[in-house]
Amino acid sequence: MSGTGAVVRAAGGWYFIECPACRRAHGWPGTWSWNGDVVSPTLEPELREQDATMVCNSFIHDGLIQFLSSCTHALAGRTVPLPPV
């Protein structure tokens, strides 16, 4: 992914951030509530990614990603800035 902020818009009306914990893209449909700011996004509801090897739950507010304690990665319970993509 490449862009000028923390959010990239993809085909089909989806938006993505690069998760600093999972090192994977996490996305949401354009129909979700978000402030439209690609540098300091605020998003509702929470993002949840899960597969056989990991769980990642987070809230995004003012360009910060707050990882919930239910995450199975090293940033569980921490809040960090979203990296640029």
N, C-alpha and C positions, 0 to 999 in steps of 0.2 A: 504494500500500500504506500501511496505517497500523497502528500497534500501540504497544506500550509497551517494546519492547526492540529487539534487532538481528535477531530472527527473527520471521517471520509465518507462521502456519499457514494453509494454503489448503484448499479443498475437495479431497476425494480423497486425503487423507493426505500431501500434499506440504508442504514447508517452504521458505521463501525468505529470502534476505538481499538487501539492495541493495548491489551491488558498487560501491565508491567509485571504481574505475578505469573500468569500462565504463558506469557509470550505468544498469545494467540489473539486473533481478532474476535471480538464479541460484538454482536450486532442487535439492532432493534428496527422494527418497521417504522416508517415515517408517520404512521397513525398514532404512535405513542406521544405522550405529553413531554415535550422538551423545549428549551428556550431558543433553539435554532442557532446558538452560538457555537461555532466550530472550534474556537480557542478555549473557552471556559464553559463547557456545556453543563446544564442541569437537566436531569432526566427522571421521569417517573413512568412506570414503577421500577423496581429493582431489576438489575440484570442478573440472570442466573444461567450459568453454563455448567453442564454436567456430562460426563461420559464415564466409561469404566475405570478411568485412572485418576479423575479429579472432580472436585466440586468447587465452583467459584460463584459466590453471591456477593453483589456489591450495589451500592448506591453511588450515583454521580451527582455532585453538587458543586457549582462554581469551578469546574475544572479539576476537582479533586475526586479520587475514587476511594470510597470507604468500603473496605473488605469486611464482611461479617465474620464472626467467629466460627461459623459453620464451614468456611472455606478449608480446603485440605492442602493449601500451599503455605509457603513461608510468610506471606503478607497477611495472613488471617488476623483479623482484629485491628489492623492498621489502616491509616488514611494517608495516601500519597498523591502527588500530582500526576495527572494523566500525561504520558509522554507524547511529544509531537509525532505525527505520522506523515 
